[in-house]
Structures are given as C-alpha cells and as structure tokens.
Amino acid sequence: MRPQPPPLVGVSTYLTPASWGVWELPAVLLPEGYPRLVQSAGGIAVMLPPDDPGRAAGVVSRLDGLVVAGGPDVEPVRYGAEPDPRTGPPARERDAWELALIEAALASATPLLGICRGMQLLNVALGGTLVQHLDGHAKEPGVFTRHDVAPVPGTRYASLVPEESSVPTYHHQAVSRLGTGLIASAHASDGTVEAVELRGRAGEFEGWVLGVQWHPEMGEDTRVMRGLVNAASA
C-alpha cells in the first residue's frame, strides 16, 4: 500500500506592485513564513492568487485544506459600514476571491484557517462586523510585536494550545459582532477577540474552521497549523 501523500493546503496571496532584479511589475506575493509554516506542519503549500470568484468552489474541491492569509483591511461595505479615515484602501479583488474561497470551504467542509485579515474575512463572510481601528496592537509600521493570548477552555483552539501564550501580532482592526455560528476561542488581555471558531447549533464543533488574529507564520509555534494539516490529512 502506498503511503498517503501530504495534504495539499492552498494559501491565498497578495496582489500588489513589486520589484525584483531589473523588474518592477504587478505580482502575486506570499511572505515565506506561510509556506514554511505549512511545510513544517507536514503539508504541501500552494499559492492561490486572486481569480474569478466563480472558480472558487472548483479550486477548493482540489484542496485538502485552505489558509486565508493576512493583508489589507477588508472593505467596510462588505459588512455594511462607512469607511473610517484610518481604514486602508480596499483590495476588492482579494475580498471577492477570498470570500468565495471561504464560502466554498464552509460548504464543502474543507478545513479552513484564517490568519489576521483571514479571520476578519471569515467573520464578515458569516455576517459579522469589524472594529475599524484599534490602538495598541500594531505599534510601528512594518514591525511585528508580541502580546499574550488566553484560550477559552473547551474550545478547539484550547485543545491545540491549552496555555496562555505570547504570539506575534500586527493589526489595527478586530472582530466586533461575531458572525453566525462563530464563538470567541481566545482573547487578549484587553478583551480583544484573538481567535474564533465555528460551532453548530448543538454547541458541537462544525467541521474544522478556525481564525486567529495573530501571525503564526512569524513565530516558531506550529500547533495551530498542525491542527489544520491533521484535519486536512483526515
């Protein structure tokens, strides 16, 4: 019997101008930490640049797991709000594509992990809203900081990381009203929701769906990603 191949984990990407060598062109980008974290957890990472949202279900059907990566602020119109002056410019192609990916993953019970923007977009996809500006969680432009995150007992996240832990963080927005079926599974010391997961009506886990507000790809702790990869292997 052939050994089972490592699970194929799709990771959404940036779409942005970039320069390398003599070139300065539009590019799809993914910080190296994302594929490295997937690989360290036992998976194979594939990049999912923005595409026609109508193709999302077909793409997800070929994956074993999905990661929606960090990046720009979600456009406030997506959750029925006017833009705050401190909200960044919209990334409409990413919003449309990644919302379609999330909806396809939820519909097909494909294991899903949202990271930072990805967690916020998961919340929006399920009808939740966002705080458009939050002081203290991103201190200098382009510099990750760390703070402690406490798990909520009895949650999926707590089963992966049972203790309070220090995590790499860089964000200025956060979850406000939770989307349908989502519960908070970790908090910062100021009460900010730092992780969410999906629960069914009976209070049981609904597939493998988890969002974290921090950036595990910027640290050494693989437990959250390993949870996704293990679910994708199953």
N, C-alpha and C positions, 0 to 999 in steps of 0.2 A: 504494500500500500504506500502510495506517495505521501510524503509529509504535506500538511496543509500549508499553502503559501501565506506569507504575512498579509494582513488585511490592507486593502487599498484605502487610504484616507485622503480625501480631497480637501484642499485648503484654499479659501478664497484669497484674492490678491488685490493689491493696489493697481490703479490705472493712473499714471502720472508722468510728466516730463522727467527725463533722467539723462545723465551724461556718463559716458564711459569711453576711454580711449579718445579717438577723434570725433566720436558721435555724440549728438545731442538730439534725442528723439523721444516721442511718446513711448512709454514702456509699461509692461506689467511687472510689478515688483512684489517680492515677499522677503522680509527680513529672514536671514539664515536661521535664526532661532526657531522658527516654526517647523521647517522640515527636520532640523536637528532633533527637536523635541519628539516629533512623531517617530523618527527613526530610533531614538533612544528608548522609546516605549515599545518598540517592536513592530511598528507599522511601516508601510511604504507611502511616502508623501507625493501627491500630485497637485500641481497648481491649477486653479480654476479661475482664469481671468474673466472679467465681465463679458457676458454673452446675451443672446436673445433670451429673455425670461421664459419664453415658451419651450426652450430646450432643457430647462432645469430638471424636470421630472426624469427625462431620459438620461441625463448626466448622473443624477443621484442613484438611479437604478443600477448603474455600473460600479458604484462605490460600496465599500463596507462601512465607511464612517465619514463624517463631514465635520470640518472645523471652519467656522466663520471668524476670520481674523480681525484684529484691531484696525483702526484707521480713522477717517474723518467723522465728524459729527453726523448723526442721522438727520435728514432734513425734517424740520419740525412739522411741515404739512402732513407728514406720514402719521403723526399722532394728534393732528387737529390743533396745533399750536402756532402762534405767531413767532417768528424767529427773535430770540433775544439778541441784542447787539454783540454779545460775546460768543454767540454761536458761530462756528466756522462756516465757510462756503459749502454749498451742497455738493455731494458726489452722487448725482442722480443715477448714473449707470450702475454704480455699485449698489445703491439702495435697491433698485429694481431687481437686479440679478440675485443679490443675496437674500432678499425677501422671498423670491421664488425658490431659491435653494432650500431655505428654511421650511417653507410650506411643503415642498416635495419630501424633505426628510421627515417631517412630522407625519405626513400622510402615509409614508411607506415604512414607518418605524425604523428608519435608519439612525443609528447612534449619532448624536449631534452635540458638539461642544462649541459654545460661543465665547470668544475671548474679547473683553473690553467692549469695543463697538459691537462685536458679535453678540454679546449678552444683551446689550441695549436693543439691538435689532430684533433679537428673539422676543424680548418683552413687547416691542412695538407690533411684531407680527401677530401676537396673541391679544392685541387690543390694549396694551398698557401704555403708559406715558413716561416721559423723562423729565428730570430736573436739568434745565439747560445750562446752568453754571453752578459749580460747587467749589468753594475755596478750600485750599489745603491739600488736595490730592495730587496736584501737579504744581511743583514749585518753580522750576526753571524750564524754559522751552528746551525740549530735546534731552532732558535729563530725567532718568527714572529715579524714583525714591522708593523707600520701603515703609510699610506700616503693618501692624498686626491685624489679623483677620481671625475671628472666632466662629467656629462652626456651630450650627444649630443641631442639638442632639436629635438623633433619629432620622436625619436626612441622608440622602445619597452622598452628598459632599462629606458629611461627618464620617461616613463609612470608609471614605478614601483617606481623609486627613482628620483624624479624631481630635487632634490637639490644636490649640491656638498657635498660629504660625505667622512668621514675617514673610511678606510677599512683595515682589517688585510691582510698582504701580505708576501709572501715568494717565490721568484722565481728569476732565473738569466737568463731566456730566455723569448722571447716575439715574437709576430707576426711581420713579416717583410712584405712580399707581401700578401695581402688578398686573400683568396680563392674565387672561383667563386660564386657570389651571396651574399657574405658577405659584410657587411658595419661595420665600427667602430661606436660604440654607447657610448663609454666613453673613456676618456684619463686621464693619469697622468699629472702632471704639466710639466714634461719633454717631453711630446708628446707621450709617450709610449701608444700604444693601450691597453686599460684595459677592454674593452668589445666588443664583436662582435655579430651580429645577421644576420639572413637570410632575404633577400628581394627578391621579384620576379622581373621579367623584367619590370613590370609597376611601380616599386617602392613601391609596397604594401608588407605587411608582408607575409612571406612564411611559413605557419604553425607557431608553437611556437618553435623557435630554438634560443638559447641564450648561449653565452660563456662569462665567467668573469675570469679575470686574477688573482683575489684575492681569499681569502678563507673565504666565508661567514659562513662556519661551525665553524670558530674560533671566531665569533662575536655573537651579540645578534639580529642583524637586519634580520628578516625573509622575507623581502619583495620580494627578488629575488626568493627564494624557494617557497614562497606562490604563486608567479606568475606561476611557473611550476605546482604546485599542483592544482591550479584553472584550468589551461588548461587541466591537466590530468583528472580532475573531469568532464569536459565537454565532 
